[in-house]
């Protein structure tokens, strides 16, 4: 029995790699941010920041118990994004990492501001910080998603 040990030529290998790169670029160009699901991250942030309206800051302050549930909902929304798009990101990229850090820092700052508003007797103003948490988180989650898609090109 004779076997053909000769692999593809150099030109064939280059052509195949170029086709794969073109396919990867076409895939990345066709992916759109699932805004309805990304807004779910914003909803979780707004809910967490808005939970301060029902607290009483001061000596007897007890943090809202919604923090753990909010984290669980974030994982559920992330799973739904993966299921909806069919893409499992292995690497998100540095820009996505910065966006996630921005989400955490903005939510913490808005949570603190909300506590200050509640301590000042301005519970109604927590609605404004909740809207800001929703908008900033939704926008930054979209930035993170687009960064992950761009990372597909270089994978």
Secondary structure, 3 states (H helix, E strand, C coil): CCCCCCCCCHHHHHHHHHHHHHHHHHHHHHCCCCHHHHHHHHHHHHHHHHHHHHCCCCCCCCCCCHHHHHHHHHHHHHHHHHHHHCCCCCCCCHHHHHHHHHHHHHHHHHHHHHHHHHHCCCHHHHHHHHHHHHHHHHHHHHHHHHHHHHHHHHC
